[in-house]
């Protein structure tokens, strides 16, 4: 077990959410890896998508923590805006730069 910022994790493997052929494959990969934290590019997530079209519907947040990242940001201002957006929309203080 390891502790980072007050969060206790058993798995040290962090897995992403991109480059999978579909959400079901992504979810299966997360399960197979036993990960407890996944990274996600917040700027690439359609937060208004409903049902199965929404990435967040395919991540079991009761056992997997989200680590939003600033992929797609090209300026410091974009990265700060994205970080604030992630904190508010996903209710997290975590961010991968």
LODORO-499969 format. One record per atom (N, C-alpha, C): atom name; residue in three letters; y, x, z. Coordinates in nm, 3 decimals. Each point is the difference from the previous one (the first is absolute). Layout:
REM residues N
{name CA&resn ala&c2 Y&c1 X&c3 Z}
...
REM end
This chain:
REM residues 97
{name N&resn unk&c2 -0.117&c1 0.085&c3 0.000}
{name CA&resn unk&c2 0.117&c1 -0.085&c3 0.000}
{name C&resn unk&c2 0.124&c1 0.090&c3 0.000}
{name N&resn unk&c2 0.103&c1 -0.047&c3 -0.069}
{name CA&resn unk&c2 0.127&c1 0.073&c3 0.002}
{name C&resn unk&c2 0.114&c1 -0.099&c3 0.016}
{name N&resn unk&c2 0.108&c1 0.046&c3 0.058}
{name CA&resn unk&c2 0.116&c1 -0.085&c3 0.026}
{name C&resn unk&c2 0.120&c1 0.055&c3 -0.074}
{name N&resn unk&c2 0.065&c1 -0.089&c3 -0.074}
{name CA&resn unk&c2 0.121&c1 0.037&c3 -0.074}
{name C&resn unk&c2 0.105&c1 -0.106&c3 0.033}
{name N&resn unk&c2 0.110&c1 0.043&c3 0.060}
{name CA&resn unk&c2 0.108&c1 -0.093&c3 0.031}
{name C&resn unk&c2 -0.044&c1 -0.120&c3 0.081}
{name N&resn unk&c2 -0.096&c1 0.019&c3 0.090}
{name CA&resn unk&c2 -0.047&c1 -0.109&c3 0.084}
{name C&resn unk&c2 -0.111&c1 -0.084&c3 -0.063}
{name N&resn unk&c2 -0.035&c1 0.028&c3 -0.124}
{name CA&resn unk&c2 -0.106&c1 -0.073&c3 -0.069}
{name C&resn unk&c2 -0.129&c1 0.081&c3 0.009}
{name N&resn unk&c2 -0.104&c1 -0.061&c3 0.056}
{name CA&resn unk&c2 -0.129&c1 0.067&c3 0.013}
{name C&resn unk&c2 -0.088&c1 -0.035&c3 -0.119}
{name N&resn unk&c2 -0.050&c1 0.103&c3 -0.067}
{name CA&resn unk&c2 -0.086&c1 -0.019&c3 -0.117}
{name C&resn unk&c2 -0.129&c1 0.078&c3 0.019}
{name N&resn unk&c2 -0.109&c1 -0.056&c3 -0.049}
{name CA&resn unk&c2 -0.128&c1 0.070&c3 0.001}
{name C&resn unk&c2 -0.021&c1 0.076&c3 -0.130}
{name N&resn unk&c2 0.050&c1 -0.056&c3 -0.108}
{name CA&resn unk&c2 -0.017&c1 0.060&c3 -0.133}
{name C&resn unk&c2 0.122&c1 0.086&c3 -0.035}
{name N&resn unk&c2 -0.025&c1 0.119&c3 -0.050}
{name CA&resn unk&c2 0.109&c1 0.088&c3 -0.041}
{name C&resn unk&c2 0.030&c1 -0.008&c3 -0.149}
{name N&resn unk&c2 -0.079&c1 -0.077&c3 -0.072}
{name CA&resn unk&c2 0.016&c1 -0.012&c3 -0.143}
{name C&resn unk&c2 0.100&c1 -0.111&c3 -0.033}
{name N&resn unk&c2 0.109&c1 0.037&c3 -0.066}
{name CA&resn unk&c2 0.098&c1 -0.097&c3 -0.049}
{name C&resn unk&c2 -0.027&c1 -0.021&c3 -0.148}
{name N&resn unk&c2 -0.001&c1 -0.125&c3 -0.043}
{name CA&resn unk&c2 -0.033&c1 -0.034&c3 -0.138}
{name C&resn unk&c2 0.117&c1 -0.078&c3 -0.058}
{name N&resn unk&c2 0.018&c1 0.010&c3 -0.131}
{name CA&resn unk&c2 0.109&c1 -0.070&c3 -0.066}
{name C&resn unk&c2 -0.041&c1 -0.138&c3 -0.049}
{name N&resn unk&c2 0.097&c1 -0.066&c3 -0.064}
{name CA&resn unk&c2 -0.023&c1 -0.133&c3 -0.056}
{name C&resn unk&c2 0.017&c1 -0.002&c3 -0.152}
{name N&resn unk&c2 0.039&c1 0.111&c3 -0.058}
{name CA&resn unk&c2 0.027&c1 0.003&c3 -0.143}
{name C&resn unk&c2 -0.118&c1 0.050&c3 -0.081}
{name N&resn unk&c2 0.007&c1 -0.025&c3 -0.129}
{name CA&resn unk&c2 -0.093&c1 0.051&c3 -0.100}
{name C&resn unk&c2 -0.141&c1 -0.056&c3 0.007}
{name N&resn unk&c2 -0.013&c1 -0.115&c3 0.061}
{name CA&resn unk&c2 -0.129&c1 -0.069&c3 -0.002}
{name C&resn unk&c2 0.003&c1 -0.101&c3 -0.115}
{name N&resn unk&c2 -0.116&c1 -0.032&c3 -0.054}
{name CA&resn unk&c2 -0.004&c1 -0.093&c3 -0.112}
{name C&resn unk&c2 0.035&c1 -0.143&c3 0.041}
{name N&resn unk&c2 -0.025&c1 -0.033&c3 0.128}
{name CA&resn unk&c2 0.036&c1 -0.132&c3 0.050}
{name C&resn unk&c2 0.001&c1 0.005&c3 0.153}
{name N&resn unk&c2 0.050&c1 -0.107&c3 0.061}
{name CA&resn unk&c2 0.011&c1 -0.004&c3 0.146}
{name C&resn unk&c2 -0.135&c1 0.002&c3 0.069}
{name N&resn unk&c2 -0.101&c1 -0.060&c3 -0.061}
{name CA&resn unk&c2 -0.133&c1 -0.002&c3 0.061}
{name C&resn unk&c2 -0.057&c1 0.141&c3 0.009}
{name N&resn unk&c2 0.019&c1 0.079&c3 -0.104}
{name CA&resn unk&c2 -0.047&c1 0.139&c3 0.000}
{name C&resn unk&c2 0.074&c1 0.080&c3 0.106}
{name N&resn unk&c2 0.131&c1 -0.022&c3 0.011}
{name CA&resn unk&c2 0.080&c1 0.068&c3 0.101}
{name C&resn unk&c2 -0.052&c1 -0.032&c3 0.140}
{name N&resn unk&c2 -0.021&c1 -0.127&c3 0.027}
{name CA&resn unk&c2 -0.046&c1 -0.044&c3 0.131}
{name C&resn unk&c2 -0.137&c1 0.059&c3 0.032}
{name N&resn unk&c2 -0.089&c1 0.002&c3 -0.100}
{name CA&resn unk&c2 -0.133&c1 0.058&c3 0.020}
{name C&resn unk&c2 0.009&c1 0.149&c3 0.029}
{name N&resn unk&c2 0.092&c1 0.070&c3 -0.067}
{name CA&resn unk&c2 0.018&c1 0.144&c3 0.024}
{name C&resn unk&c2 0.052&c1 0.024&c3 0.142}
{name N&resn unk&c2 0.091&c1 -0.083&c3 0.046}
{name CA&resn unk&c2 0.050&c1 0.014&c3 0.138}
{name C&resn unk&c2 -0.112&c1 -0.021&c3 0.100}
{name N&resn unk&c2 -0.083&c1 -0.101&c3 -0.024}
{name CA&resn unk&c2 -0.113&c1 -0.026&c3 0.089}
{name C&resn unk&c2 -0.099&c1 0.116&c3 0.000}
{name N&resn unk&c2 -0.033&c1 0.050&c3 -0.118}
{name CA&resn unk&c2 -0.096&c1 0.111&c3 -0.012}
{name C&resn unk&c2 0.052&c1 0.127&c3 0.068}
{name N&resn unk&c2 0.130&c1 0.021&c3 -0.009}
{name CA&resn unk&c2 0.060&c1 0.121&c3 0.059}
{name C&resn unk&c2 0.012&c1 -0.011&c3 0.152}
{name N&resn unk&c2 -0.001&c1 -0.122&c3 0.051}
{name CA&resn unk&c2 0.017&c1 -0.019&c3 0.144}
{name C&resn unk&c2 0.141&c1 0.032&c3 0.047}
{name N&resn unk&c2 0.094&c1 -0.006&c3 -0.091}
{name CA&resn unk&c2 0.138&c1 0.036&c3 0.035}
{name C&resn unk&c2 0.062&c1 -0.102&c3 0.094}
{name N&resn unk&c2 0.094&c1 0.045&c3 0.079}
{name CA&resn unk&c2 0.075&c1 -0.089&c3 0.087}
{name C&resn unk&c2 0.148&c1 -0.003&c3 -0.038}
{name N&resn unk&c2 0.036&c1 0.076&c3 -0.105}
{name CA&resn unk&c2 0.138&c1 0.002&c3 -0.046}
{name C&resn unk&c2 0.002&c1 0.022&c3 -0.150}
{name N&resn unk&c2 0.079&c1 -0.082&c3 -0.070}
{name CA&resn unk&c2 0.014&c1 0.015&c3 -0.144}
{name C&resn unk&c2 0.148&c1 0.018&c3 -0.036}
{name N&resn unk&c2 0.024&c1 0.085&c3 -0.098}
{name CA&resn unk&c2 0.135&c1 0.018&c3 -0.050}
{name C&resn unk&c2 0.024&c1 -0.099&c3 -0.113}
{name N&resn unk&c2 0.124&c1 -0.043&c3 -0.014}
{name CA&resn unk&c2 0.034&c1 -0.092&c3 -0.108}
{name C&resn unk&c2 0.144&c1 0.024&c3 -0.043}
{name N&resn unk&c2 0.022&c1 -0.002&c3 -0.130}
{name CA&resn unk&c2 0.135&c1 0.017&c3 -0.055}
{name C&resn unk&c2 0.071&c1 -0.135&c3 0.011}
{name N&resn unk&c2 0.090&c1 -0.011&c3 0.094}
{name CA&resn unk&c2 0.066&c1 -0.127&c3 0.028}
{name C&resn unk&c2 0.077&c1 -0.051&c3 -0.122}
{name N&resn unk&c2 0.051&c1 0.089&c3 -0.082}
{name CA&resn unk&c2 0.077&c1 -0.043&c3 -0.118}
{name C&resn unk&c2 -0.089&c1 -0.058&c3 -0.109}
{name N&resn unk&c2 -0.129&c1 0.022&c3 0.011}
{name CA&resn unk&c2 -0.093&c1 -0.052&c3 -0.102}
{name C&resn unk&c2 -0.073&c1 -0.126&c3 0.044}
{name N&resn unk&c2 0.032&c1 -0.049&c3 0.118}
{name CA&resn unk&c2 -0.067&c1 -0.119&c3 0.053}
{name C&resn unk&c2 0.087&c1 -0.122&c3 -0.030}
{name N&resn unk&c2 -0.061&c1 -0.101&c3 -0.058}
{name CA&resn unk&c2 0.069&c1 -0.126&c3 -0.024}
{name C&resn unk&c2 -0.012&c1 -0.083&c3 0.127}
{name N&resn unk&c2 0.102&c1 0.008&c3 0.084}
{name CA&resn unk&c2 -0.005&c1 -0.067&c3 0.129}
{name C&resn unk&c2 0.015&c1 -0.151&c3 -0.011}
{name N&resn unk&c2 0.034&c1 -0.049&c3 -0.118}
{name CA&resn unk&c2 0.011&c1 -0.144&c3 -0.021}
{name C&resn unk&c2 -0.127&c1 -0.059&c3 -0.061}
{name N&resn unk&c2 -0.095&c1 0.084&c3 -0.038}
{name CA&resn unk&c2 -0.125&c1 -0.049&c3 -0.059}
{name C&resn unk&c2 -0.076&c1 -0.082&c3 0.104}
{name N&resn unk&c2 -0.063&c1 -0.103&c3 -0.046}
{name CA&resn unk&c2 -0.074&c1 -0.090&c3 0.089}
{name C&resn unk&c2 -0.151&c1 0.018&c3 -0.021}
{name N&resn unk&c2 -0.076&c1 -0.022&c3 0.106}
{name CA&resn unk&c2 -0.146&c1 0.000&c3 -0.009}
{name C&resn unk&c2 -0.058&c1 0.133&c3 -0.042}
{name N&resn unk&c2 -0.097&c1 -0.004&c3 -0.090}
{name CA&resn unk&c2 -0.075&c1 0.120&c3 -0.038}
{name C&resn unk&c2 0.079&c1 0.097&c3 -0.085}
{name N&resn unk&c2 0.119&c1 -0.040&c3 -0.048}
{name CA&resn unk&c2 0.083&c1 0.092&c3 -0.078}
{name C&resn unk&c2 0.078&c1 0.096&c3 0.088}
{name N&resn unk&c2 -0.010&c1 -0.015&c3 0.130}
{name CA&resn unk&c2 0.076&c1 0.080&c3 0.094}
{name C&resn unk&c2 -0.089&c1 0.109&c3 0.060}
{name N&resn unk&c2 0.041&c1 0.123&c3 -0.016}
{name CA&resn unk&c2 -0.074&c1 0.115&c3 0.054}
{name C&resn unk&c2 -0.030&c1 -0.018&c3 0.148}
{name N&resn unk&c2 0.095&c1 -0.051&c3 0.075}
{name CA&resn unk&c2 -0.016&c1 -0.013&c3 0.144}
{name C&resn unk&c2 -0.110&c1 -0.098&c3 0.040}
{name N&resn unk&c2 -0.036&c1 -0.091&c3 -0.089}
{name CA&resn unk&c2 -0.108&c1 -0.094&c3 0.028}
{name C&resn unk&c2 -0.137&c1 0.070&c3 -0.001}
{name N&resn unk&c2 -0.006&c1 0.120&c3 -0.051}
{name CA&resn unk&c2 -0.127&c1 0.071&c3 -0.015}
{name C&resn unk&c2 -0.014&c1 0.117&c3 0.099}
{name N&resn unk&c2 0.087&c1 0.004&c3 0.097}
{name CA&resn unk&c2 -0.007&c1 0.102&c3 0.105}
{name C&resn unk&c2 -0.013&c1 -0.071&c3 0.134}
{name N&resn unk&c2 -0.108&c1 0.030&c3 0.070}
{name CA&resn unk&c2 -0.024&c1 -0.061&c3 0.131}
{name C&resn unk&c2 0.088&c1 0.069&c3 0.103}
{name N&resn unk&c2 0.116&c1 -0.057&c3 0.024}
{name CA&resn unk&c2 0.097&c1 0.063&c3 0.089}
{name C&resn unk&c2 -0.040&c1 -0.005&c3 0.146}
{name N&resn unk&c2 -0.108&c1 -0.069&c3 0.033}
{name CA&resn unk&c2 -0.048&c1 0.002&c3 0.138}
{name C&resn unk&c2 -0.071&c1 0.131&c3 0.031}
{name N&resn unk&c2 -0.042&c1 0.073&c3 -0.104}
{name CA&resn unk&c2 -0.068&c1 0.128&c3 0.021}
{name C&resn unk&c2 0.057&c1 0.115&c3 -0.082}
{name N&resn unk&c2 0.087&c1 -0.032&c3 -0.097}
{name CA&resn unk&c2 0.059&c1 0.104&c3 -0.084}
{name C&resn unk&c2 0.152&c1 -0.007&c3 0.012}
{name N&resn unk&c2 0.059&c1 0.112&c3 0.039}
{name CA&resn unk&c2 0.145&c1 0.009&c3 0.014}
{name C&resn unk&c2 0.060&c1 0.040&c3 -0.135}
{name N&resn unk&c2 0.118&c1 -0.052&c3 -0.027}
{name CA&resn unk&c2 0.069&c1 0.033&c3 -0.125}
{name C&resn unk&c2 0.093&c1 0.119&c3 0.021}
{name N&resn unk&c2 0.002&c1 0.088&c3 -0.097}
{name CA&resn unk&c2 0.091&c1 0.113&c3 0.000}
{name C&resn unk&c2 0.079&c1 -0.007&c3 -0.131}
{name N&resn unk&c2 0.109&c1 -0.076&c3 -0.001}
{name CA&resn unk&c2 0.079&c1 -0.011&c3 -0.122}
{name C&resn unk&c2 0.061&c1 0.135&c3 -0.036}
{name N&resn unk&c2 0.014&c1 0.023&c3 -0.131}
{name CA&resn unk&c2 0.062&c1 0.126&c3 -0.042}
{name C&resn unk&c2 0.115&c1 -0.027&c3 -0.095}
{name N&resn unk&c2 0.072&c1 0.105&c3 -0.030}
{name CA&resn unk&c2 0.120&c1 -0.012&c3 -0.082}
{name C&resn unk&c2 -0.024&c1 0.042&c3 -0.145}
{name N&resn unk&c2 -0.122&c1 -0.012&c3 -0.046}
{name CA&resn unk&c2 -0.030&c1 0.032&c3 -0.140}
{name C&resn unk&c2 0.090&c1 -0.084&c3 -0.090}
{name N&resn unk&c2 0.053&c1 0.062&c3 -0.102}
{name CA&resn unk&c2 0.090&c1 -0.070&c3 -0.093}
{name C&resn unk&c2 0.145&c1 0.016&c3 0.035}
{name N&resn unk&c2 0.030&c1 0.063&c3 0.111}
{name CA&resn unk&c2 0.139&c1 0.025&c3 0.038}
{name C&resn unk&c2 0.043&c1 0.136&c3 -0.053}
{name N&resn unk&c2 0.118&c1 0.004&c3 -0.059}
{name CA&resn unk&c2 0.049&c1 0.125&c3 -0.057}
{name C&resn unk&c2 0.123&c1 0.054&c3 0.070}
{name N&resn unk&c2 0.055&c1 -0.076&c3 0.093}
{name CA&resn unk&c2 0.116&c1 0.047&c3 0.077}
{name C&resn unk&c2 -0.025&c1 -0.026&c3 0.147}
{name N&resn unk&c2 0.075&c1 0.068&c3 0.084}
{name CA&resn unk&c2 -0.010&c1 -0.021&c3 0.144}
{name C&resn unk&c2 0.039&c1 -0.143&c3 0.035}
{name N&resn unk&c2 0.098&c1 -0.053&c3 -0.069}
{name CA&resn unk&c2 0.044&c1 -0.137&c3 0.027}
{name C&resn unk&c2 -0.111&c1 -0.100&c3 -0.030}
{name N&resn unk&c2 -0.071&c1 0.020&c3 -0.111}
{name CA&resn unk&c2 -0.113&c1 -0.087&c3 -0.033}
{name C&resn unk&c2 -0.110&c1 0.009&c3 0.106}
{name N&resn unk&c2 -0.027&c1 0.121&c3 0.046}
{name CA&resn unk&c2 -0.105&c1 0.020&c3 0.101}
{name C&resn unk&c2 0.037&c1 -0.068&c3 0.131}
{name N&resn unk&c2 0.125&c1 0.010&c3 0.042}
{name CA&resn unk&c2 0.045&c1 -0.065&c3 0.124}
{name C&resn unk&c2 -0.007&c1 -0.151&c3 -0.014}
{name N&resn unk&c2 0.046&c1 -0.053&c3 -0.112}
{name CA&resn unk&c2 -0.006&c1 -0.144&c3 -0.024}
{name C&resn unk&c2 -0.145&c1 -0.050&c3 0.001}
{name N&resn unk&c2 -0.087&c1 0.074&c3 -0.064}
{name CA&resn unk&c2 -0.142&c1 -0.036&c3 -0.004}
{name C&resn unk&c2 -0.062&c1 0.006&c3 0.139}
{name N&resn unk&c2 0.036&c1 0.100&c3 0.078}
{name CA&resn unk&c2 -0.051&c1 0.013&c3 0.137}
{name C&resn unk&c2 0.043&c1 -0.119&c3 0.084}
{name N&resn unk&c2 0.124&c1 -0.039&c3 -0.012}
{name CA&resn unk&c2 0.050&c1 -0.115&c3 0.077}
{name C&resn unk&c2 -0.069&c1 -0.129&c3 -0.044}
{name N&resn unk&c2 -0.019&c1 -0.012&c3 -0.130}
{name CA&resn unk&c2 -0.067&c1 -0.119&c3 -0.053}
{name C&resn unk&c2 -0.144&c1 -0.007&c3 0.053}
{name N&resn unk&c2 -0.070&c1 0.112&c3 -0.002}
{name CA&resn unk&c2 -0.138&c1 0.004&c3 0.048}
{name C&resn unk&c2 -0.007&c1 -0.036&c3 0.148}
{name N&resn unk&c2 0.090&c1 0.055&c3 0.079}
{name CA&resn unk&c2 0.001&c1 -0.027&c3 0.143}
{name C&resn unk&c2 0.017&c1 -0.149&c3 0.028}
{name N&resn unk&c2 0.090&c1 -0.063&c3 -0.074}
{name CA&resn unk&c2 0.026&c1 -0.142&c3 0.022}
{name C&resn unk&c2 -0.110&c1 -0.090&c3 -0.055}
{name N&resn unk&c2 -0.041&c1 0.025&c3 -0.122}
{name CA&resn unk&c2 -0.096&c1 -0.089&c3 -0.065}
{name C&resn unk&c2 -0.142&c1 0.015&c3 0.053}
{name N&resn unk&c2 -0.037&c1 0.122&c3 0.039}
{name CA&resn unk&c2 -0.137&c1 0.025&c3 0.044}
{name C&resn unk&c2 -0.012&c1 0.016&c3 0.151}
{name N&resn unk&c2 0.113&c1 -0.012&c3 0.069}
{name CA&resn unk&c2 0.002&c1 0.013&c3 0.145}
{name C&resn unk&c2 -0.068&c1 0.129&c3 0.045}
{name N&resn unk&c2 0.050&c1 0.111&c3 -0.053}
{name CA&resn unk&c2 -0.058&c1 0.131&c3 0.035}
{name C&resn unk&c2 0.110&c1 0.102&c3 0.021}
{name N&resn unk&c2 -0.027&c1 0.096&c3 0.085}
{name CA&resn unk&c2 0.092&c1 0.112&c3 0.018}
{name C&resn unk&c2 -0.052&c1 0.125&c3 -0.072}
{name N&resn unk&c2 -0.112&c1 -0.017&c3 -0.070}
{name CA&resn unk&c2 -0.062&c1 0.111&c3 -0.070}
{name C&resn unk&c2 0.053&c1 0.012&c3 -0.142}
{name N&resn unk&c2 0.012&c1 0.123&c3 -0.048}
{name CA&resn unk&c2 0.044&c1 0.024&c3 -0.137}
{name C&resn unk&c2 -0.047&c1 0.137&c3 -0.047}
{name N&resn unk&c2 -0.050&c1 0.004&c3 -0.121}
{name CA&resn unk&c2 -0.039&c1 0.126&c3 -0.063}
{name C&resn unk&c2 0.107&c1 0.033&c3 -0.103}
{name N&resn unk&c2 0.062&c1 0.116&c3 0.014}
{name CA&resn unk&c2 0.103&c1 0.041&c3 -0.097}
{name C&resn unk&c2 -0.062&c1 0.078&c3 -0.111}
REM end
